[in-house]
Amino acid sequence: MPTEKADFSTILPHLQIPGTPRSPRSPLFPLGPGGPAGPTSPLTPTNPVGPFLPDCPGSPLSPVVPKGPVLPLKP
């Protein structure tokens, strides 16, 4: 049995190493090198886009139209 655990540990560490210290960023870390920068880095490489996230739900905003491609990435 201990052998199985060791095998599993050898495969998991690959994902655990970057996920343990950054569990909330672990899924985003592999998506983009900007993981350490923030969870919005992979979704929005531009800082100014950050404030637009809350505006996304407010379709009435014109500037949100060009940001359309960013919406599908969030969900």
CHARMM-style PDB file with segment names, atoms N, HN, CA, C and O in Angstrom:
ATOM      1  N   MET     1       0.821  -1.215   0.000  1.00  0.00      PROA
ATOM      2  CA  MET     1       0.000   0.000   0.000  1.00  0.00      PROA
ATOM      3  C   MET     1       0.862   1.275   0.000  1.00  0.00      PROA
ATOM      4  O   MET     1       0.607   2.212  -0.757  1.00  0.00      PROA
ATOM      5  N   PRO     2       1.883   1.285   0.865  1.00  0.00      PROA
ATOM      6  CA  PRO     2       2.731   2.489   0.955  1.00  0.00      PROA
ATOM      7  C   PRO     2       3.333   2.826  -0.399  1.00  0.00      PROA
ATOM      8  O   PRO     2       3.586   3.991  -0.708  1.00  0.00      PROA
ATOM      9  N   THR     3       3.561   1.788  -1.206  1.00  0.00      PROA
ATOM     10  HN  THR     3       3.355   0.842  -0.955  1.00  0.00      PROA
ATOM     11  CA  THR     3       4.154   2.028  -2.525  1.00  0.00      PROA
ATOM     12  C   THR     3       3.186   2.835  -3.389  1.00  0.00      PROA
ATOM     13  O   THR     3       3.600   3.742  -4.110  1.00  0.00      PROA
ATOM     14  N   GLU     4       1.903   2.503  -3.312  1.00  0.00      PROA
ATOM     15  HN  GLU     4       1.567   1.766  -2.726  1.00  0.00      PROA
ATOM     16  CA  GLU     4       0.910   3.235  -4.106  1.00  0.00      PROA
ATOM     17  C   GLU     4       0.878   4.701  -3.711  1.00  0.00      PROA
ATOM     18  O   GLU     4       0.816   5.590  -4.561  1.00  0.00      PROA
ATOM     19  N   LYS     5       0.921   4.934  -2.418  1.00  0.00      PROA
ATOM     20  HN  LYS     5       0.971   4.212  -1.728  1.00  0.00      PROA
ATOM     21  CA  LYS     5       0.868   6.312  -1.931  1.00  0.00      PROA
ATOM     22  C   LYS     5       2.070   7.096  -2.440  1.00  0.00      PROA
ATOM     23  O   LYS     5       1.951   8.252  -2.844  1.00  0.00      PROA
ATOM     24  N   ALA     6       3.236   6.442  -2.413  1.00  0.00      PROA
ATOM     25  HN  ALA     6       3.333   5.502  -2.085  1.00  0.00      PROA
ATOM     26  CA  ALA     6       4.464   7.094  -2.864  1.00  0.00      PROA
ATOM     27  C   ALA     6       4.324   7.444  -4.346  1.00  0.00      PROA
ATOM     28  O   ALA     6       4.729   8.522  -4.780  1.00  0.00      PROA
ATOM     29  N   ASP     7       3.749   6.525  -5.112  1.00  0.00      PROA
ATOM     30  HN  ASP     7       3.421   5.648  -4.759  1.00  0.00      PROA
ATOM     31  CA  ASP     7       3.578   6.766  -6.539  1.00  0.00      PROA
ATOM     32  C   ASP     7       2.658   7.959  -6.760  1.00  0.00      PROA
ATOM     33  O   ASP     7       2.922   8.838  -7.580  1.00  0.00      PROA
ATOM     34  N   PHE     8       1.575   7.955  -6.005  1.00  0.00      PROA
ATOM     35  HN  PHE     8       1.360   7.241  -5.339  1.00  0.00      PROA
ATOM     36  CA  PHE     8       0.603   9.047  -6.139  1.00  0.00      PROA
ATOM     37  C   PHE     8       1.239  10.372  -5.748  1.00  0.00      PROA
ATOM     38  O   PHE     8       0.991  11.408  -6.365  1.00  0.00      PROA
ATOM     39  N   SER     9       2.065  10.316  -4.710  1.00  0.00      PROA
ATOM     40  HN  SER     9       2.266   9.474  -4.209  1.00  0.00      PROA
ATOM     41  CA  SER     9       2.726  11.526  -4.207  1.00  0.00      PROA
ATOM     42  C   SER     9       3.676  12.068  -5.263  1.00  0.00      PROA
ATOM     43  O   SER     9       3.839  13.280  -5.402  1.00  0.00      PROA
ATOM     44  N   THR    10       4.293  11.175  -5.996  1.00  0.00      PROA
ATOM     45  HN  THR    10       4.161  10.191  -5.883  1.00  0.00      PROA
ATOM     46  CA  THR    10       5.255  11.603  -7.014  1.00  0.00      PROA
ATOM     47  C   THR    10       4.543  12.332  -8.152  1.00  0.00      PROA
ATOM     48  O   THR    10       5.110  13.235  -8.769  1.00  0.00      PROA
ATOM     49  N   ILE    11       3.309  11.940  -8.425  1.00  0.00      PROA
ATOM     50  HN  ILE    11       2.848  11.207  -7.924  1.00  0.00      PROA
ATOM     51  CA  ILE    11       2.567  12.578  -9.525  1.00  0.00      PROA
ATOM     52  C   ILE    11       1.855  13.838  -9.050  1.00  0.00      PROA
ATOM     53  O   ILE    11       1.772  14.831  -9.773  1.00  0.00      PROA
ATOM     54  N   LEU    12       1.345  13.782  -7.827  1.00  0.00      PROA
ATOM     55  HN  LEU    12       1.413  12.976  -7.239  1.00  0.00      PROA
ATOM     56  CA  LEU    12       0.621  14.938  -7.288  1.00  0.00      PROA
ATOM     57  C   LEU    12       1.527  16.132  -7.014  1.00  0.00      PROA
ATOM     58  O   LEU    12       1.157  17.263  -7.328  1.00  0.00      PROA
ATOM     59  N   PRO    13       2.697  15.908  -6.439  1.00  0.00      PROA
ATOM     60  CA  PRO    13       3.596  17.034  -6.130  1.00  0.00      PROA
ATOM     61  C   PRO    13       3.734  17.991  -7.301  1.00  0.00      PROA
ATOM     62  O   PRO    13       3.855  19.200  -7.104  1.00  0.00      PROA
ATOM     63  N   HSD    14       3.718  17.469  -8.499  1.00  0.00      PROA
ATOM     64  HN  HSD    14       3.620  16.486  -8.658  1.00  0.00      PROA
ATOM     65  CA  HSD    14       3.844  18.334  -9.676  1.00  0.00      PROA
ATOM     66  C   HSD    14       2.786  19.437  -9.648  1.00  0.00      PROA
ATOM     67  O   HSD    14       3.066  20.595  -9.959  1.00  0.00      PROA
ATOM     68  N   LEU    15       1.559  19.052  -9.268  1.00  0.00      PROA
ATOM     69  HN  LEU    15       1.331  18.112  -9.016  1.00  0.00      PROA
ATOM     70  CA  LEU    15       0.477  20.037  -9.219  1.00  0.00      PROA
ATOM     71  C   LEU    15       0.371  20.655  -7.836  1.00  0.00      PROA
ATOM     72  O   LEU    15      -0.116  21.776  -7.682  1.00  0.00      PROA
ATOM     73  N   GLN    16       0.830  19.916  -6.827  1.00  0.00      PROA
ATOM     74  HN  GLN    16       1.225  19.006  -6.952  1.00  0.00      PROA
ATOM     75  CA  GLN    16       0.734  20.424  -5.455  1.00  0.00      PROA
ATOM     76  C   GLN    16       1.780  21.503  -5.194  1.00  0.00      PROA
ATOM     77  O   GLN    16       1.480  22.508  -4.550  1.00  0.00      PROA
ATOM     78  N   ILE    17       2.985  21.312  -5.678  1.00  0.00      PROA
ATOM     79  HN  ILE    17       3.228  20.495  -6.201  1.00  0.00      PROA
ATOM     80  CA  ILE    17       4.068  22.283  -5.437  1.00  0.00      PROA
ATOM     81  C   ILE    17       3.582  23.705  -5.734  1.00  0.00      PROA
ATOM     82  O   ILE    17       3.652  24.569  -4.860  1.00  0.00      PROA
ATOM     83  N   PRO    18       3.084  23.966  -6.971  1.00  0.00      PROA
ATOM     84  CA  PRO    18       2.618  25.318  -7.296  1.00  0.00      PROA
ATOM     85  C   PRO    18       1.242  25.612  -6.712  1.00  0.00      PROA
ATOM     86  O   PRO    18       0.847  26.773  -6.603  1.00  0.00      PROA
ATOM     87  N   GLY    19       0.513  24.573  -6.338  1.00  0.00      PROA
ATOM     88  HN  GLY    19       0.834  23.630  -6.426  1.00  0.00      PROA
ATOM     89  CA  GLY    19      -0.843  24.771  -5.813  1.00  0.00      PROA
ATOM     90  C   GLY    19      -0.862  24.951  -4.308  1.00  0.00      PROA
ATOM     91  O   GLY    19      -1.724  25.655  -3.781  1.00  0.00      PROA
ATOM     92  N   THR    20       0.070  24.329  -3.612  1.00  0.00      PROA
ATOM     93  HN  THR    20       0.770  23.757  -4.041  1.00  0.00      PROA
ATOM     94  CA  THR    20       0.092  24.424  -2.147  1.00  0.00      PROA
ATOM     95  C   THR    20       0.279  25.870  -1.688  1.00  0.00      PROA
ATOM     96  O   THR    20      -0.529  26.367  -0.904  1.00  0.00      PROA
ATOM     97  N   PRO    21       1.325  26.558  -2.158  1.00  0.00      PROA
ATOM     98  CA  PRO    21       1.561  27.940  -1.733  1.00  0.00      PROA
ATOM     99  C   PRO    21       0.569  28.907  -2.365  1.00  0.00      PROA
ATOM    100  O   PRO    21       0.389  30.024  -1.878  1.00  0.00      PROA
ATOM    101  N   ARG    22      -0.071  28.483  -3.443  1.00  0.00      PROA
ATOM    102  HN  ARG    22       0.076  27.576  -3.839  1.00  0.00      PROA
ATOM    103  CA  ARG    22      -1.019  29.383  -4.120  1.00  0.00      PROA
ATOM    104  C   ARG    22      -2.252  28.594  -4.534  1.00  0.00      PROA
ATOM    105  O   ARG    22      -2.580  28.534  -5.719  1.00  0.00      PROA
ATOM    106  N   SER    23      -2.932  27.994  -3.576  1.00  0.00      PROA
ATOM    107  HN  SER    23      -2.665  28.043  -2.613  1.00  0.00      PROA
ATOM    108  CA  SER    23      -4.098  27.174  -3.897  1.00  0.00      PROA
ATOM    109  C   SER    23      -5.117  27.956  -4.735  1.00  0.00      PROA
ATOM    110  O   SER    23      -5.641  27.408  -5.705  1.00  0.00      PROA
ATOM    111  N   PRO    24      -5.417  29.227  -4.391  1.00  0.00      PROA
ATOM    112  CA  PRO    24      -6.405  29.986  -5.160  1.00  0.00      PROA
ATOM    113  C   PRO    24      -5.890  30.335  -6.541  1.00  0.00      PROA
ATOM    114  O   PRO    24      -6.678  30.594  -7.451  1.00  0.00      PROA
ATOM    115  N   ARG    25      -4.570  30.346  -6.707  1.00  0.00      PROA
ATOM    116  HN  ARG    25      -3.931  30.136  -5.967  1.00  0.00      PROA
ATOM    117  CA  ARG    25      -4.013  30.696  -8.022  1.00  0.00      PROA
ATOM    118  C   ARG    25      -3.567  29.454  -8.769  1.00  0.00      PROA
ATOM    119  O   ARG    25      -3.163  29.535  -9.929  1.00  0.00      PROA
ATOM    120  N   SER    26      -3.638  28.310  -8.113  1.00  0.00      PROA
ATOM    121  HN  SER    26      -3.966  28.245  -7.171  1.00  0.00      PROA
ATOM    122  CA  SER    26      -3.148  27.078  -8.732  1.00  0.00      PROA
ATOM    123  C   SER    26      -3.824  26.845 -10.091  1.00  0.00      PROA
ATOM    124  O   SER    26      -3.132  26.533 -11.060  1.00  0.00      PROA
ATOM    125  N   PRO    27      -5.152  26.987 -10.192  1.00  0.00      PROA
ATOM    126  CA  PRO    27      -5.822  26.765 -11.476  1.00  0.00      PROA
ATOM    127  C   PRO    27      -5.473  27.835 -12.494  1.00  0.00      PROA
ATOM    128  O   PRO    27      -5.541  27.586 -13.698  1.00  0.00      PROA
ATOM    129  N   LEU    28      -5.103  29.017 -12.036  1.00  0.00      PROA
ATOM    130  HN  LEU    28      -5.048  29.220 -11.058  1.00  0.00      PROA
ATOM    131  CA  LEU    28      -4.777  30.106 -12.947  1.00  0.00      PROA
ATOM    132  C   LEU    28      -3.292  30.095 -13.278  1.00  0.00      PROA
ATOM    133  O   LEU    28      -2.885  30.561 -14.343  1.00  0.00      PROA
ATOM    134  N   PHE    29      -2.493  29.570 -12.377  1.00  0.00      PROA
ATOM    135  HN  PHE    29      -2.823  29.192 -11.513  1.00  0.00      PROA
ATOM    136  CA  PHE    29      -1.037  29.550 -12.576  1.00  0.00      PROA
ATOM    137  C   PHE    29      -0.672  28.928 -13.922  1.00  0.00      PROA
ATOM    138  O   PHE    29       0.085  29.523 -14.688  1.00  0.00      PROA
ATOM    139  N   PRO    30      -1.206  27.719 -14.226  1.00  0.00      PROA
ATOM    140  CA  PRO    30      -0.882  27.056 -15.486  1.00  0.00      PROA
ATOM    141  C   PRO    30      -1.474  27.785 -16.690  1.00  0.00      PROA
ATOM    142  O   PRO    30      -1.009  27.609 -17.816  1.00  0.00      PROA
ATOM    143  N   LEU    31      -2.475  28.582 -16.458  1.00  0.00      PROA
ATOM    144  HN  LEU    31      -2.852  28.725 -15.544  1.00  0.00      PROA
ATOM    145  CA  LEU    31      -3.125  29.290 -17.570  1.00  0.00      PROA
ATOM    146  C   LEU    31      -2.224  30.391 -18.101  1.00  0.00      PROA
ATOM    147  O   LEU    31      -2.229  30.673 -19.299  1.00  0.00      PROA
ATOM    148  N   GLY    32      -1.457  31.009 -17.230  1.00  0.00      PROA
ATOM    149  HN  GLY    32      -1.452  30.780 -16.257  1.00  0.00      PROA
ATOM    150  CA  GLY    32      -0.576  32.107 -17.654  1.00  0.00      PROA
ATOM    151  C   GLY    32       0.526  32.368 -16.652  1.00  0.00      PROA
ATOM    152  O   GLY    32       0.353  32.110 -15.460  1.00  0.00      PROA
ATOM    153  N   PRO    33       1.657  32.877 -17.115  1.00  0.00      PROA
ATOM    154  CA  PRO    33       2.794  33.168 -16.235  1.00  0.00      PROA
ATOM    155  C   PRO    33       2.483  34.318 -15.288  1.00  0.00      PROA
ATOM    156  O   PRO    33       3.251  34.581 -14.363  1.00  0.00      PROA
ATOM    157  N   GLY    34       1.375  35.001 -15.505  1.00  0.00      PROA
ATOM    158  HN  GLY    34       0.751  34.787 -16.257  1.00  0.00      PROA
ATOM    159  CA  GLY    34       1.006  36.147 -14.656  1.00  0.00      PROA
ATOM    160  C   GLY    34       0.336  35.669 -13.380  1.00  0.00      PROA
ATOM    161  O   GLY    34      -0.108  36.503 -12.590  1.00  0.00      PROA
ATOM    162  N   GLY    35       0.243  34.386 -13.142  1.00  0.00      PROA
ATOM    163  HN  GLY    35       0.603  33.709 -13.783  1.00  0.00      PROA
ATOM    164  CA  GLY    35      -0.383  33.840 -11.932  1.00  0.00      PROA
ATOM    165  C   GLY    35       0.023  34.609 -10.681  1.00  0.00      PROA
ATOM    166  O   GLY    35      -0.836  35.109  -9.955  1.00  0.00      PROA
ATOM    167  N   PRO    36       1.328  34.709 -10.423  1.00  0.00      PROA
ATOM    168  CA  PRO    36       1.791  35.396  -9.203  1.00  0.00      PROA
ATOM    169  C   PRO    36       1.349  36.848  -9.168  1.00  0.00      PROA
ATOM    170  O   PRO    36       1.228  37.432  -8.091  1.00  0.00      PROA
ATOM    171  N   ALA    37       1.109  37.435 -10.321  1.00  0.00      PROA
ATOM    172  HN  ALA    37       1.208  36.962 -11.196  1.00  0.00      PROA
ATOM    173  CA  ALA    37       0.701  38.847 -10.380  1.00  0.00      PROA
ATOM    174  C   ALA    37      -0.712  38.988  -9.819  1.00  0.00      PROA
ATOM    175  O   ALA    37      -1.018  39.966  -9.138  1.00  0.00      PROA
ATOM    176  N   GLY    38      -1.563  38.020 -10.102  1.00  0.00      PROA
ATOM    177  HN  GLY    38      -1.314  37.225 -10.655  1.00  0.00      PROA
ATOM    178  CA  GLY    38      -2.934  38.090  -9.595  1.00  0.00      PROA
ATOM    179  C   GLY    38      -3.845  37.154 -10.361  1.00  0.00      PROA
ATOM    180  O   GLY    38      -3.511  36.744 -11.473  1.00  0.00      PROA
ATOM    181  N   PRO    39      -4.998  36.804  -9.789  1.00  0.00      PROA
ATOM    182  CA  PRO    39      -5.933  35.898 -10.449  1.00  0.00      PROA
ATOM    183  C   PRO    39      -6.526  36.509 -11.711  1.00  0.00      PROA
ATOM    184  O   PRO    39      -7.052  35.795 -12.565  1.00  0.00      PROA
ATOM    185  N   THR    40      -6.440  37.838 -11.828  1.00  0.00      PROA
ATOM    186  HN  THR    40      -6.012  38.418 -11.134  1.00  0.00      PROA
ATOM    187  CA  THR    40      -7.002  38.504 -13.008  1.00  0.00      PROA
ATOM    188  C   THR    40      -5.951  38.580 -14.107  1.00  0.00      PROA
ATOM    189  O   THR    40      -6.270  38.942 -15.240  1.00  0.00      PROA
ATOM    190  N   SER    41      -4.712  38.246 -13.792  1.00  0.00      PROA
ATOM    191  HN  SER    41      -4.453  37.952 -12.872  1.00  0.00      PROA
ATOM    192  CA  SER    41      -3.635  38.339 -14.773  1.00  0.00      PROA
ATOM    193  C   SER    41      -3.920  37.474 -16.004  1.00  0.00      PROA
ATOM    194  O   SER    41      -3.909  37.987 -17.123  1.00  0.00      PROA
ATOM    195  N   PRO    42      -4.176  36.168 -15.822  1.00  0.00      PROA
ATOM    196  CA  PRO    42      -4.438  35.300 -16.963  1.00  0.00      PROA
ATOM    197  C   PRO    42      -5.706  35.692 -17.716  1.00  0.00      PROA
ATOM    198  O   PRO    42      -5.777  35.550 -18.937  1.00  0.00      PROA
ATOM    199  N   LEU    43      -6.689  36.177 -16.997  1.00  0.00      PROA
ATOM    200  HN  LEU    43      -6.631  36.292 -16.005  1.00  0.00      PROA
ATOM    201  CA  LEU    43      -7.953  36.559 -17.638  1.00  0.00      PROA
ATOM    202  C   LEU    43      -7.827  37.935 -18.273  1.00  0.00      PROA
ATOM    203  O   LEU    43      -8.338  38.172 -19.367  1.00  0.00      PROA
ATOM    204  N   THR    44      -7.141  38.842 -17.579  1.00  0.00      PROA
ATOM    205  HN  THR    44      -6.726  38.649 -16.690  1.00  0.00      PROA
ATOM    206  CA  THR    44      -6.990  40.204 -18.090  1.00  0.00      PROA
ATOM    207  C   THR    44      -5.552  40.673 -17.866  1.00  0.00      PROA
ATOM    208  O   THR    44      -5.208  41.135 -16.778  1.00  0.00      PROA
ATOM    209  N   PRO    45      -4.722  40.554 -18.893  1.00  0.00      PROA
ATOM    210  CA  PRO    45      -3.313  40.950 -18.780  1.00  0.00      PROA
ATOM    211  C   PRO    45      -3.155  42.449 -18.549  1.00  0.00      PROA
ATOM    212  O   PRO    45      -2.085  42.901 -18.143  1.00  0.00      PROA
ATOM    213  N   THR    46      -4.194  43.213 -18.800  1.00  0.00      PROA
ATOM    214  HN  THR    46      -5.064  42.845 -19.130  1.00  0.00      PROA
ATOM    215  CA  THR    46      -4.112  44.669 -18.623  1.00  0.00      PROA
ATOM    216  C   THR    46      -4.734  45.084 -17.291  1.00  0.00      PROA
ATOM    217  O   THR    46      -5.834  44.647 -16.953  1.00  0.00      PROA
ATOM    218  N   ASN    47      -4.039  45.915 -16.549  1.00  0.00      PROA
ATOM    219  HN  ASN    47      -3.146  46.270 -16.824  1.00  0.00      PROA
ATOM    220  CA  ASN    47      -4.544  46.359 -15.245  1.00  0.00      PROA
ATOM    221  C   ASN    47      -5.838  47.162 -15.394  1.00  0.00      PROA
ATOM    222  O   ASN    47      -6.781  46.954 -14.631  1.00  0.00      PROA
ATOM    223  N   PRO    48      -5.893  48.080 -16.370  1.00  0.00      PROA
ATOM    224  CA  PRO    48      -7.095  48.918 -16.538  1.00  0.00      PROA
ATOM    225  C   PRO    48      -8.349  48.078 -16.774  1.00  0.00      PROA
ATOM    226  O   PRO    48      -9.460  48.549 -16.533  1.00  0.00      PROA
ATOM    227  N   VAL    49      -8.187  46.875 -17.230  1.00  0.00      PROA
ATOM    228  HN  VAL    49      -7.284  46.492 -17.426  1.00  0.00      PROA
ATOM    229  CA  VAL    49      -9.348  46.018 -17.495  1.00  0.00      PROA
ATOM    230  C   VAL    49      -9.961  45.532 -16.188  1.00  0.00      PROA
ATOM    231  O   VAL    49     -11.143  45.189 -16.143  1.00  0.00      PROA
ATOM    232  N   GLY    50      -9.167  45.502 -15.130  1.00  0.00      PROA
ATOM    233  HN  GLY    50      -8.208  45.781 -15.166  1.00  0.00      PROA
ATOM    234  CA  GLY    50      -9.648  45.046 -13.823  1.00  0.00      PROA
ATOM    235  C   GLY    50     -10.963  45.713 -13.449  1.00  0.00      PROA
ATOM    236  O   GLY    50     -11.959  45.032 -13.207  1.00  0.00      PROA
ATOM    237  N   PRO    51     -10.973  47.052 -13.401  1.00  0.00      PROA
ATOM    238  CA  PRO    51     -12.192  47.775 -13.005  1.00  0.00      PROA
ATOM    239  C   PRO    51     -13.349  47.500 -13.964  1.00  0.00      PROA
ATOM    240  O   PRO    51     -14.509  47.688 -13.598  1.00  0.00      PROA
ATOM    241  N   PHE    52     -13.054  47.064 -15.173  1.00  0.00      PROA
ATOM    242  HN  PHE    52     -12.111  46.911 -15.471  1.00  0.00      PROA
ATOM    243  CA  PHE    52     -14.126  46.803 -16.144  1.00  0.00      PROA
ATOM    244  C   PHE    52     -14.871  45.518 -15.798  1.00  0.00      PROA
ATOM    245  O   PHE    52     -16.016  45.334 -16.211  1.00  0.00      PROA
ATOM    246  N   LEU    53     -14.233  44.639 -15.051  1.00  0.00      PROA
ATOM    247  HN  LEU    53     -13.303  44.789 -14.715  1.00  0.00      PROA
ATOM    248  CA  LEU    53     -14.882  43.365 -14.696  1.00  0.00      PROA
ATOM    249  C   LEU    53     -16.256  43.605 -14.070  1.00  0.00      PROA
ATOM    250  O   LEU    53     -17.239  43.014 -14.518  1.00  0.00      PROA
ATOM    251  N   PRO    54     -16.352  44.465 -13.037  1.00  0.00      PROA
ATOM    252  CA  PRO    54     -17.651  44.730 -12.412  1.00  0.00      PROA
ATOM    253  C   PRO    54     -18.604  45.413 -13.387  1.00  0.00      PROA
ATOM    254  O   PRO    54     -19.823  45.338 -13.229  1.00  0.00      PROA
ATOM    255  N   ASP    55     -18.043  46.081 -14.398  1.00  0.00      PROA
ATOM    256  HN  ASP    55     -17.053  46.142 -14.526  1.00  0.00      PROA
ATOM    257  CA  ASP    55     -18.892  46.769 -15.380  1.00  0.00      PROA
ATOM    258  C   ASP    55     -19.449  45.771 -16.396  1.00  0.00      PROA
ATOM    259  O   ASP    55     -20.462  46.040 -17.042  1.00  0.00      PROA
ATOM    260  N   CYS    56     -18.799  44.642 -16.535  1.00  0.00      PROA
ATOM    261  HN  CYS    56     -17.976  44.423 -16.010  1.00  0.00      PROA
ATOM    262  CA  CYS    56     -19.245  43.631 -17.497  1.00  0.00      PROA
ATOM    263  C   CYS    56     -20.747  43.372 -17.339  1.00  0.00      PROA
ATOM    264  O   CYS    56     -21.487  43.436 -18.320  1.00  0.00      PROA
ATOM    265  N   PRO    57     -21.204  43.082 -16.119  1.00  0.00      PROA
ATOM    266  CA  PRO    57     -22.637  42.834 -15.915  1.00  0.00      PROA
ATOM    267  C   PRO    57     -23.486  44.012 -16.370  1.00  0.00      PROA
ATOM    268  O   PRO    57     -24.651  43.832 -16.726  1.00  0.00      PROA
ATOM    269  N   GLY    58     -22.914  45.222 -16.364  1.00  0.00      PROA
ATOM    270  HN  GLY    58     -21.968  45.368 -16.075  1.00  0.00      PROA
ATOM    271  CA  GLY    58     -23.658  46.425 -16.785  1.00  0.00      PROA
ATOM    272  C   GLY    58     -23.560  46.595 -18.288  1.00  0.00      PROA
ATOM    273  O   GLY    58     -22.914  47.533 -18.754  1.00  0.00      PROA
ATOM    274  N   SER    59     -24.184  45.714 -19.063  1.00  0.00      PROA
ATOM    275  HN  SER    59     -24.709  44.952 -18.684  1.00  0.00      PROA
ATOM    276  CA  SER    59     -24.099  45.785 -20.523  1.00  0.00      PROA
ATOM    277  C   SER    59     -24.371  47.194 -21.053  1.00  0.00      PROA
ATOM    278  O   SER    59     -23.851  47.545 -22.112  1.00  0.00      PROA
ATOM    279  N   PRO    60     -25.163  48.012 -20.360  1.00  0.00      PROA
ATOM    280  CA  PRO    60     -25.463  49.360 -20.850  1.00  0.00      PROA
ATOM    281  C   PRO    60     -24.200  50.153 -21.143  1.00  0.00      PROA
ATOM    282  O   PRO    60     -24.239  51.125 -21.898  1.00  0.00      PROA
ATOM    283  N   LEU    61     -23.084  49.750 -20.555  1.00  0.00      PROA
ATOM    284  HN  LEU    61     -23.052  48.961 -19.941  1.00  0.00      PROA
ATOM    285  CA  LEU    61     -21.825  50.486 -20.773  1.00  0.00      PROA
ATOM    286  C   LEU    61     -21.291  50.194 -22.171  1.00  0.00      PROA
ATOM    287  O   LEU    61     -21.187  49.034 -22.570  1.00  0.00      PROA
ATOM    288  N   SER    62     -20.954  51.238 -22.909  1.00  0.00      PROA
ATOM    289  HN  SER    62     -21.038  52.180 -22.585  1.00  0.00      PROA
ATOM    290  CA  SER    62     -20.447  51.065 -24.266  1.00  0.00      PROA
ATOM    291  C   SER    62     -19.062  50.418 -24.274  1.00  0.00      PROA
ATOM    292  O   SER    62     -18.812  49.513 -25.070  1.00  0.00      PROA
ATOM    293  N   PRO    63     -18.155  50.872 -23.395  1.00  0.00      PROA
ATOM    294  CA  PRO    63     -16.788  50.336 -23.376  1.00  0.00      PROA
ATOM    295  C   PRO    63     -16.752  48.836 -23.114  1.00  0.00      PROA
ATOM    296  O   PRO    63     -15.738  48.184 -23.365  1.00  0.00      PROA
ATOM    297  N   VAL    64     -17.845  48.293 -22.614  1.00  0.00      PROA
ATOM    298  HN  VAL    64     -18.668  48.823 -22.411  1.00  0.00      PROA
ATOM    299  CA  VAL    64     -17.884  46.859 -22.312  1.00  0.00      PROA
ATOM    300  C   VAL    64     -18.051  46.053 -23.597  1.00  0.00      PROA
ATOM    301  O   VAL    64     -17.670  44.883 -23.643  1.00  0.00      PROA
ATOM    302  N   VAL    65     -18.614  46.659 -24.639  1.00  0.00      PROA
ATOM    303  HN  VAL    65     -18.924  47.609 -24.602  1.00  0.00      PROA
ATOM    304  CA  VAL    65     -18.857  45.945 -25.896  1.00  0.00      PROA
ATOM    305  C   VAL    65     -17.553  45.381 -26.464  1.00  0.00      PROA
ATOM    306  O   VAL    65     -17.500  44.197 -26.798  1.00  0.00      PROA
ATOM    307  N   PRO    66     -16.493  46.200 -26.585  1.00  0.00      PROA
ATOM    308  CA  PRO    66     -15.226  45.694 -27.140  1.00  0.00      PROA
ATOM    309  C   PRO    66     -14.582  44.661 -26.227  1.00  0.00      PROA
ATOM    310  O   PRO    66     -13.739  43.879 -26.665  1.00  0.00      PROA
ATOM    311  N   LYS    67     -14.979  44.659 -24.957  1.00  0.00      PROA
ATOM    312  HN  LYS    67     -15.664  45.295 -24.601  1.00  0.00      PROA
ATOM    313  CA  LYS    67     -14.407  43.721 -24.003  1.00  0.00      PROA
ATOM    314  C   LYS    67     -15.129  42.378 -24.103  1.00  0.00      PROA
ATOM    315  O   LYS    67     -14.832  41.468 -23.327  1.00  0.00      PROA
ATOM    316  N   GLY    68     -16.062  42.233 -25.033  1.00  0.00      PROA
ATOM    317  HN  GLY    68     -16.303  42.971 -25.662  1.00  0.00      PROA
ATOM    318  CA  GLY    68     -16.843  41.005 -25.171  1.00  0.00      PROA
ATOM    319  C   GLY    68     -16.001  39.738 -25.040  1.00  0.00      PROA
ATOM    320  O   GLY    68     -16.359  38.850 -24.267  1.00  0.00      PROA
ATOM    321  N   PRO    69     -14.908  39.632 -25.763  1.00  0.00      PROA
ATOM    322  CA  PRO    69     -14.098  38.402 -25.735  1.00  0.00      PROA
ATOM    323  C   PRO    69     -13.594  38.069 -24.334  1.00  0.00      PROA
ATOM    324  O   PRO    69     -13.248  36.919 -24.065  1.00  0.00      PROA
ATOM    325  N   VAL    70     -13.547  39.040 -23.452  1.00  0.00      PROA
ATOM    326  HN  VAL    70     -13.828  39.974 -23.671  1.00  0.00      PROA
ATOM    327  CA  VAL    70     -13.046  38.796 -22.088  1.00  0.00      PROA
ATOM    328  C   VAL    70     -14.120  38.099 -21.256  1.00  0.00      PROA
ATOM    329  O   VAL    70     -13.793  37.359 -20.329  1.00  0.00      PROA
ATOM    330  N   LEU    71     -15.403  38.324 -21.574  1.00  0.00      PROA
ATOM    331  HN  LEU    71     -15.669  38.925 -22.328  1.00  0.00      PROA
ATOM    332  CA  LEU    71     -16.496  37.731 -20.801  1.00  0.00      PROA
ATOM    333  C   LEU    71     -16.442  36.203 -20.850  1.00  0.00      PROA
ATOM    334  O   LEU    71     -16.498  35.564 -19.799  1.00  0.00      PROA
ATOM    335  N   PRO    72     -16.334  35.600 -22.028  1.00  0.00      PROA
ATOM    336  CA  PRO    72     -16.327  34.136 -22.124  1.00  0.00      PROA
ATOM    337  C   PRO    72     -15.145  33.535 -21.374  1.00  0.00      PROA
ATOM    338  O   PRO    72     -15.218  32.386 -20.937  1.00  0.00      PROA
ATOM    339  N   LEU    73     -14.071  34.276 -21.216  1.00  0.00      PROA
ATOM    340  HN  LEU    73     -14.012  35.209 -21.571  1.00  0.00      PROA
ATOM    341  CA  LEU    73     -12.888  33.759 -20.525  1.00  0.00      PROA
ATOM    342  C   LEU    73     -13.145  33.688 -19.031  1.00  0.00      PROA
ATOM    343  O   LEU    73     -12.673  32.764 -18.369  1.00  0.00      PROA
ATOM    344  N   LYS    74     -13.889  34.649 -18.484  1.00  0.00      PROA
ATOM    345  HN  LYS    74     -14.273  35.399 -19.022  1.00  0.00      PROA
ATOM    346  CA  LYS    74     -14.159  34.681 -17.039  1.00  0.00      PROA
ATOM    347  C   LYS    74     -14.984  33.466 -16.609  1.00  0.00      PROA
ATOM    348  O   LYS    74     -14.544  32.713 -15.740  1.00  0.00      PROA
ATOM    349  N   PRO    75     -16.165  33.255 -17.194  1.00  0.00      PROA
ATOM    350  CA  PRO    75     -17.006  32.110 -16.816  1.00  0.00      PROA
ATOM    351  C   PRO    75     -16.348  30.822 -17.279  1.00  0.00      PROA
ATOM    352  OT1 PRO    75     -16.891  29.739 -17.061  1.00  0.00      PROA
TER     353      PRO     75
END
